[in-house]
Amino acid sequence: MESKERQQSEEQNNKKEIRLSDHFTYGRILRFVFPTIVMMIMASVYSVVDGFFVSNYVGKVPFAAINLVTPILFILGSVGYMAGAGGSAIVAITLGEGKQELAEKYFTLITLFTAFTGLVLGLLGSVLVEPLAAFMGAEGQILVDCSFYGRTILLVLPCFMLSNMFQSFLITAGKPKLGLYMSMFSGLLNIFLDAVFIVGLHWGLAGAAFATALSQSAGAVAETLYFLVNKDSLLRFRRPDFEAGILIRTCTNGSSEMVNSIASSVITILFNYQLMRYAGAEGVAAYGVIIYAGYLFSSFYYGYAAGVSPVFSFHYGAGDSPELKSLFGKSLRIVGASGLIMVALVRILGGPIAGIFVGYDAGLLALTTHAFYIYSLSFLLGGFSAFASALFTALGNGKISALISCLKTFGFETVSILLLPALFGIDGIWWAIVAAEAAALALAVWFLVREREKYQYF
């Protein structure tokens, strides 16, 4: 009888809204991070669909212009990811210490800082976007399109940055599902407006720019209103005190997220440079397919790392070492199991996925499938370094988090991409990311072992 009552009690608890202060079983962890994982996956899908409308209904030149200028916009907007990751860790730790009012002051200060920074960067970017596009090789109509699209999006850069930041704080506020709904709202609105402005009204590139700007603004406004008017939220806006130290900690603690955003563009350039040397346009096309598919697969462990981080922050701030150890062990098992599943899925679905993009060319299909099989081994390793980097951010140690991310991208990946093709030809390019992930895993393990006494996660 007692056993039955205990089981019923556990079932009732599982149905309740999950809070950061809860004890996390495997089921609770997965339920808590699921919205963030789905949000990451859907963000990848939206980018593909957005590109589909421009490429098919506007033309190759505007599509090339968007692809050329987007990295500039993404680098500027990554400050929002930095503020969200670094700031939410500080706020979650403060909540764990039982300092609700102080946590809300920090949250408001970080929000104002992000909005102001977005305004400054938007104005600066509007001046620099044309010369930067020209420096990257844009000329003629492509340069005109780059300038127009870039300046239109930069007008709402504060909204883009705030939306990126709020996604992390919605998790900290115990509302990961709301973060998912907000992301879905913005993404679906973007797709709908693309269809209306580009296909229906024939506004061309202007339609794409307006659709993106309006959808980003709508998402940021909706999230701001939630924190402004919802009285039941764990976090609300409160008149802040200016503390430069909190802003500095936010930037340093979240710097690894910004490094990742910047580094991804640099690594893509290096990959394409080597592929043009060793395989020409076909190699670049194959890599493009792998990147699209890779985003969808890797979204799981990046989403998991982002989703579980506030839980670590809260229990670290609360001094709950047993729960930290429990979370750490469960997370390693989840990340390891997901990596194995991803590799197995690529072995089963790699050919069909490649066929969706390049099935019209048998040689290119064979090259892409072969490359995807090799590249997929990085999924087995990459989840651990992503989790370790997010863990140290969550614990307030942005320096180690940034070191793992920075050395992985600017160090291990750069060296591997430049060195391995010289030794193994084109296969060396596909193995480069696997080698870099192996080196990053070794570095992450070293830091985890070195810092175990300080943070008590095992």
C-alpha positions as CSV (number, residue, x, y, z in Angstrom):
1,M,0.0,0.0,0.0
2,E,2.8,2.4,1.0
3,S,4.7,1.6,-2.2
4,K,1.6,2.3,-4.3
5,E,1.1,5.6,-2.6
6,R,4.7,6.6,-3.2
7,Q,4.4,5.7,-6.9
8,Q,1.2,7.8,-7.2
9,S,3.0,10.7,-5.4
10,E,5.9,10.5,-7.9
11,E,3.5,10.4,-10.8
12,Q,1.7,13.5,-9.5
13,N,5.0,15.3,-9.0
14,N,6.0,14.5,-12.6
15,K,2.9,16.2,-13.9
16,K,3.6,19.4,-12.0
17,E,5.5,22.3,-13.5
18,I,9.2,21.7,-13.1
19,R,11.1,24.2,-11.0
20,L,14.9,24.8,-10.7
21,S,14.8,23.8,-7.1
22,D,13.4,20.3,-7.8
23,H,15.3,17.0,-7.7
24,F,15.9,16.1,-11.3
25,T,15.4,12.5,-12.5
26,Y,16.2,11.5,-16.1
27,G,12.5,12.1,-17.0
28,R,12.5,15.6,-15.4
29,I,15.7,16.6,-17.0
30,L,14.5,15.6,-20.5
31,R,11.1,17.2,-20.0
32,F,12.8,20.4,-18.8
33,V,15.3,20.7,-21.7
34,F,13.0,19.4,-24.4
35,P,11.6,22.8,-25.4
36,T,15.1,24.2,-25.7
37,I,16.2,21.3,-27.9
38,V,13.2,21.7,-30.1
39,M,13.8,25.5,-30.3
40,M,17.3,24.9,-31.5
41,I,16.1,22.4,-34.1
42,M,13.4,24.7,-35.4
43,A,15.8,27.6,-35.6
44,S,17.8,25.5,-38.1
45,V,14.7,24.6,-40.1
46,Y,13.6,28.2,-40.3
47,S,16.9,29.3,-41.8
48,V,16.6,26.7,-44.5
49,V,13.0,27.7,-45.3
50,D,13.9,31.4,-45.3
51,G,16.7,30.7,-47.8
52,F,14.3,28.7,-49.9
53,F,12.0,31.6,-50.5
54,V,14.7,34.0,-51.5
55,S,16.5,31.6,-53.7
56,N,13.5,30.3,-55.5
57,Y,11.3,33.5,-55.8
58,V,13.8,36.4,-55.7
59,G,16.9,35.1,-57.5
60,K,20.5,34.0,-57.2
61,V,22.0,37.4,-56.8
62,P,19.9,38.5,-53.8
63,F,20.3,35.0,-52.3
64,A,24.1,35.4,-52.6
65,A,23.9,38.9,-51.1
66,I,22.0,37.6,-48.1
67,N,24.5,34.8,-47.5
68,L,27.4,37.2,-47.8
69,V,26.1,39.8,-45.3
70,T,24.4,37.4,-42.8
71,P,27.7,36.5,-41.0
72,I,28.2,40.2,-40.2
73,L,24.7,40.4,-38.8
74,F,25.1,37.1,-36.9
75,I,28.4,38.2,-35.3
76,L,26.9,41.5,-34.1
77,G,23.8,39.7,-32.8
78,S,25.9,37.1,-30.9
79,V,26.3,39.7,-28.2
80,G,22.8,38.8,-27.2
81,Y,23.8,35.1,-26.8
82,M,26.7,36.3,-24.7
83,A,24.4,38.4,-22.4
84,G,21.9,35.6,-22.1
85,A,24.3,32.8,-21.3
86,G,26.5,34.8,-19.0
87,G,23.8,36.8,-17.4
88,S,21.4,34.0,-16.8
89,A,24.1,32.0,-15.0
90,I,24.7,35.0,-12.6
91,V,21.0,35.5,-12.0
92,A,20.3,31.8,-11.5
93,I,23.1,31.6,-8.9
94,T,21.7,34.6,-7.2
95,L,18.3,33.0,-7.1
96,G,19.8,29.9,-5.7
97,E,21.3,32.0,-2.9
98,G,17.7,33.1,-2.0
99,K,18.3,36.8,-3.2
100,Q,15.2,37.3,-5.3
101,E,15.2,41.1,-5.4
102,L,18.9,41.3,-6.3
103,A,18.5,38.7,-9.0
104,E,15.7,40.8,-10.6
105,K,17.9,43.9,-10.4
106,Y,20.7,42.1,-12.2
107,F,18.2,40.8,-14.8
108,T,16.9,44.3,-15.5
109,L,20.4,45.8,-15.7
110,I,21.5,43.1,-18.2
111,T,18.4,43.7,-20.3
112,L,19.0,47.5,-20.5
113,F,22.7,46.9,-21.3
114,T,21.8,44.5,-24.1
115,A,19.3,46.9,-25.6
116,F,21.7,49.9,-25.5
117,T,24.6,47.8,-26.9
118,G,22.3,46.6,-29.8
119,L,21.4,50.2,-30.6
120,V,25.1,51.3,-30.7
121,L,26.2,48.2,-32.8
122,G,23.2,48.7,-35.1
123,L,24.2,52.3,-35.9
124,L,27.9,51.3,-36.3
125,G,27.0,48.3,-38.5
126,S,24.8,50.5,-40.7
127,V,27.9,52.6,-41.5
128,L,30.3,49.7,-42.0
129,V,28.1,47.1,-43.7
130,E,28.8,48.4,-47.2
131,P,32.6,48.7,-47.0
132,L,32.7,45.3,-45.2
133,A,30.7,43.7,-48.0
134,A,32.9,45.2,-50.6
135,F,36.0,43.9,-48.7
136,M,34.5,40.4,-48.9
137,G,34.2,40.7,-52.7
138,A,30.7,42.2,-53.2
139,E,30.3,44.5,-56.2
140,G,27.6,45.8,-58.5
141,Q,24.1,44.7,-57.7
142,I,25.3,42.2,-55.0
143,L,26.9,45.1,-53.1
144,V,23.6,47.2,-53.4
145,D,21.6,44.2,-52.1
146,C,24.0,43.6,-49.3
147,S,23.8,47.2,-48.1
148,F,20.0,47.3,-48.3
149,Y,19.3,44.0,-46.6
150,G,22.0,44.6,-43.9
151,R,20.9,48.1,-43.0
152,T,17.2,47.0,-42.8
153,I,18.0,44.2,-40.4
154,L,20.4,46.4,-38.4
155,L,17.6,48.8,-37.6
156,V,16.1,46.1,-35.4
157,L,19.4,44.7,-34.1
158,P,18.4,45.6,-30.4
159,C,15.3,43.4,-30.8
160,F,17.3,40.5,-32.3
161,M,19.8,40.7,-29.4
162,L,17.1,40.9,-26.8
163,S,15.3,38.0,-28.2
164,N,18.4,35.9,-28.1
165,M,19.0,37.0,-24.5
166,F,15.5,36.4,-23.3
167,Q,15.6,32.7,-24.5
168,S,18.2,32.0,-21.8
169,F,16.3,34.0,-19.1
170,L,13.0,32.3,-19.9
171,I,14.7,29.0,-19.0
172,T,16.1,30.6,-15.8
173,A,12.6,31.8,-15.0
174,G,11.4,28.2,-15.2
175,K,9.5,28.8,-18.5
176,P,11.4,26.8,-21.2
177,K,8.2,25.9,-22.9
178,L,7.4,29.6,-23.2
179,G,10.8,30.2,-24.8
180,L,9.9,27.5,-27.3
181,Y,6.5,29.1,-28.1
182,M,8.1,32.5,-28.5
183,S,10.7,31.0,-30.9
184,M,8.0,29.2,-32.9
185,F,5.9,32.4,-33.0
186,S,8.8,34.4,-34.5
187,G,9.9,31.7,-36.9
188,L,6.4,30.9,-38.2
189,L,5.7,34.6,-38.5
190,N,8.9,35.0,-40.6
191,I,7.8,32.2,-42.9
192,F,4.3,33.6,-43.2
193,L,5.5,37.1,-44.0
194,D,8.1,35.7,-46.5
195,A,5.2,34.0,-48.4
196,V,3.0,37.2,-48.3
197,F,5.7,39.8,-49.1
198,I,7.8,37.7,-51.6
199,V,5.4,35.4,-53.3
200,G,2.1,37.3,-52.8
201,L,3.1,40.9,-53.1
202,H,6.4,40.4,-55.2
203,W,8.4,42.7,-53.0
204,G,11.6,40.8,-53.8
205,L,14.6,41.3,-51.5
206,A,12.7,44.1,-49.6
207,G,10.0,41.6,-48.7
208,A,12.6,39.2,-47.2
209,A,14.3,42.0,-45.2
210,F,10.9,43.4,-43.9
211,A,9.7,39.9,-43.0
212,T,12.9,39.1,-41.0
213,A,12.9,42.6,-39.3
214,L,9.2,42.4,-38.3
215,S,9.3,38.8,-37.0
216,Q,12.4,39.6,-34.9
217,S,10.8,42.7,-33.5
218,A,7.5,40.9,-32.7
219,G,9.3,38.2,-30.8
220,A,11.3,40.6,-28.7
221,V,8.2,42.7,-27.9
222,A,6.3,39.6,-26.8
223,E,9.1,38.5,-24.5
224,T,9.5,41.9,-23.0
225,L,5.8,42.2,-22.3
226,Y,5.9,38.8,-20.5
227,F,8.6,39.9,-18.0
228,L,6.9,43.3,-17.7
229,V,3.3,42.3,-16.9
230,N,3.3,38.7,-15.7
231,K,3.1,38.7,-11.9
232,D,3.7,35.0,-11.6
233,S,7.0,35.0,-13.3
234,L,10.1,34.0,-11.3
235,L,11.8,37.0,-12.9
236,R,10.4,40.5,-13.4
237,F,11.8,43.9,-14.2
238,R,12.8,45.9,-11.2
239,R,14.6,49.3,-11.0
240,P,18.2,48.3,-11.1
241,D,21.4,49.8,-9.5
242,F,24.2,50.3,-11.9
243,E,26.9,47.7,-11.2
244,A,29.7,47.7,-13.7
245,G,31.1,44.5,-12.1
246,I,27.9,42.6,-13.0
247,L,28.1,43.6,-16.6
248,I,31.8,42.7,-16.8
249,R,31.0,39.3,-15.3
250,T,28.1,38.8,-17.7
251,C,30.4,39.5,-20.7
252,T,33.3,37.4,-19.5
253,N,31.1,34.5,-18.3
254,G,29.2,34.4,-21.6
255,S,32.1,35.1,-23.9
256,S,32.4,31.5,-25.0
257,E,28.9,31.7,-26.7
258,M,30.0,34.8,-28.7
259,V,33.3,33.1,-29.5
260,N,31.4,30.1,-30.9
261,S,29.3,32.4,-33.1
262,I,32.2,34.2,-34.6
263,A,34.3,31.1,-34.9
264,S,31.7,29.2,-36.9
265,S,32.0,31.7,-39.7
266,V,35.8,31.6,-39.7
267,I,35.8,27.8,-39.8
268,T,33.3,27.7,-42.7
269,I,35.6,30.0,-44.7
270,L,38.6,27.7,-44.0
271,F,36.6,24.6,-44.9
272,N,35.5,26.1,-48.2
273,Y,39.0,27.3,-49.0
274,Q,40.5,23.8,-48.6
275,L,37.6,22.1,-50.4
276,M,38.0,24.3,-53.4
277,R,41.7,23.3,-53.5
278,Y,41.1,19.6,-53.1
279,A,37.7,18.9,-54.6
280,G,36.4,22.1,-56.3
281,A,32.8,23.1,-56.3
282,E,31.6,19.6,-55.7
283,G,33.4,19.5,-52.4
284,V,31.9,22.8,-51.3
285,A,28.4,21.6,-52.3
286,A,28.9,18.4,-50.2
287,Y,30.0,20.4,-47.2
288,G,26.9,22.6,-47.6
289,V,24.7,19.6,-47.3
290,I,26.6,18.3,-44.3
291,I,26.3,21.7,-42.5
292,Y,22.5,21.7,-43.0
293,A,22.1,18.2,-41.7
294,G,24.8,18.7,-39.0
295,Y,22.9,21.7,-37.5
296,L,19.8,19.5,-37.1
297,F,21.8,16.7,-35.4
298,S,24.0,18.8,-33.2
299,S,21.0,20.9,-32.1
300,F,20.2,18.2,-29.6
301,Y,23.3,18.4,-27.5
302,Y,23.6,22.2,-27.8
303,G,20.0,22.5,-26.8
304,Y,20.5,20.1,-23.9
305,A,23.5,22.1,-22.7
306,A,21.6,25.4,-22.9
307,G,18.5,23.9,-21.3
308,V,20.2,22.2,-18.3
309,S,22.7,25.1,-17.5
310,P,20.3,27.1,-15.3
311,V,19.6,24.0,-13.2
312,F,23.3,23.6,-12.5
313,S,23.6,27.4,-11.7
314,F,20.7,27.2,-9.3
315,H,21.9,24.2,-7.3
316,Y,25.5,25.5,-7.3
317,G,24.2,28.8,-5.8
318,A,22.2,26.8,-3.3
319,G,25.2,24.8,-2.3
320,D,23.4,21.5,-3.1
321,S,26.4,19.3,-3.9
322,P,24.5,16.0,-4.0
323,E,22.1,17.3,-6.6
324,L,25.0,18.7,-8.7
325,K,26.7,15.3,-8.7
326,S,23.4,13.7,-9.7
327,L,22.9,16.2,-12.5
328,F,26.4,15.8,-13.7
329,G,26.3,12.0,-13.9
330,K,23.0,11.9,-15.6
331,S,24.0,14.6,-18.1
332,L,27.1,12.6,-19.1
333,R,25.0,9.5,-19.8
334,I,22.4,11.4,-21.7
335,V,25.0,13.2,-23.9
336,G,26.9,9.9,-24.5
337,A,23.7,8.0,-25.4
338,S,22.6,10.8,-27.8
339,G,25.9,10.8,-29.6
340,L,25.7,7.0,-30.2
341,I,22.1,7.4,-31.5
342,M,23.2,10.3,-33.8
343,V,26.0,8.2,-35.4
344,A,23.6,5.3,-35.9
345,L,21.0,7.6,-37.5
346,V,23.5,9.0,-39.9
347,R,24.5,5.4,-40.9
348,I,20.9,4.6,-41.6
349,L,19.7,8.0,-43.0
350,G,22.8,9.7,-44.3
351,G,22.3,8.5,-47.9
352,P,18.6,9.5,-48.1
353,I,19.3,12.9,-46.5
354,A,22.1,13.6,-48.9
355,G,19.8,12.5,-51.7
356,I,17.3,15.2,-50.9
357,F,19.8,17.9,-51.7
358,V,22.1,16.3,-54.4
359,G,20.3,13.2,-55.6
360,Y,20.4,14.5,-59.2
361,D,24.2,13.8,-59.4
362,A,25.4,10.3,-58.6
363,G,29.0,11.3,-58.1
364,L,28.2,14.2,-55.8
365,L,25.8,12.0,-53.9
366,A,28.5,9.4,-53.3
367,L,31.0,12.0,-52.2
368,T,28.5,13.7,-49.8
369,T,27.3,10.4,-48.3
370,H,30.9,9.2,-47.7
371,A,31.9,12.6,-46.2
372,F,28.8,12.6,-44.0
373,Y,29.6,9.1,-42.6
374,I,33.1,10.4,-41.5
375,Y,31.9,13.7,-40.2
376,S,29.1,12.1,-38.1
377,L,31.8,10.6,-35.8
378,S,32.2,14.2,-34.5
379,F,28.6,13.9,-33.1
380,L,29.8,11.2,-30.7
381,L,32.5,13.5,-29.3
382,G,31.2,17.0,-29.7
383,G,28.4,16.7,-27.2
384,F,30.8,16.3,-24.3
385,S,32.9,19.5,-25.0
386,A,29.7,21.5,-25.6
387,F,28.3,20.3,-22.3
388,A,31.6,21.0,-20.4
389,S,31.7,24.5,-21.9
390,A,28.1,25.2,-20.9
391,L,28.7,23.7,-17.5
392,F,31.5,26.1,-16.6
393,T,29.5,29.0,-17.9
394,A,26.6,27.9,-15.6
395,L,29.0,27.7,-12.6
396,G,30.2,31.2,-13.2
397,N,33.6,30.3,-14.7
398,G,33.4,31.9,-18.1
399,K,37.2,31.8,-18.5
400,I,37.4,28.1,-18.7
401,S,34.2,27.9,-20.8
402,A,35.8,30.4,-23.3
403,L,39.1,28.5,-23.3
404,I,37.4,25.3,-24.3
405,S,35.4,27.0,-27.0
406,C,38.2,29.1,-28.3
407,L,40.9,26.4,-28.4
408,K,38.4,24.0,-30.0
409,T,37.6,26.4,-32.9
410,F,40.5,28.7,-33.4
411,G,43.0,26.2,-32.3
412,F,42.1,22.5,-32.9
413,E,39.8,22.9,-35.8
414,T,42.0,25.5,-37.6
415,V,45.1,23.3,-37.3
416,S,43.2,20.1,-38.3
417,I,41.7,21.7,-41.4
418,L,45.0,23.1,-42.5
419,L,47.2,20.1,-41.7
420,L,45.2,16.9,-42.3
421,P,44.3,17.5,-46.0
422,A,48.0,17.8,-46.7
423,L,48.5,14.3,-45.2
424,F,45.3,12.5,-46.3
425,G,43.9,14.4,-49.2
426,I,40.2,15.3,-49.2
427,D,39.4,12.7,-46.6
428,G,41.6,14.7,-44.2
429,I,39.1,17.5,-44.5
430,W,36.2,15.4,-43.3
431,W,38.4,13.9,-40.5
432,A,39.5,17.4,-39.4
433,I,36.4,18.1,-37.4
434,V,36.6,14.6,-35.8
435,A,40.2,15.2,-34.7
436,A,39.4,18.6,-33.4
437,E,36.5,17.3,-31.3
438,A,38.7,14.5,-29.9
439,A,41.3,17.2,-28.8
440,A,38.5,19.4,-27.4
441,L,37.2,16.4,-25.4
442,A,40.6,15.7,-23.9
443,L,40.9,19.4,-22.9
444,A,37.4,19.4,-21.4
445,V,38.1,16.2,-19.4
446,W,41.3,17.8,-18.0
447,F,39.4,20.9,-16.8
448,L,36.6,18.9,-15.3
449,V,39.1,16.8,-13.3
450,R,41.1,19.8,-12.3
451,E,38.1,21.8,-11.0
452,R,36.2,18.9,-9.4
453,E,37.2,19.9,-5.8
454,K,36.1,23.5,-6.3
455,Y,32.6,22.8,-7.8
456,Q,31.9,19.3,-6.3
457,Y,30.1,18.0,-9.4
458,F,31.7,14.5,-8.9
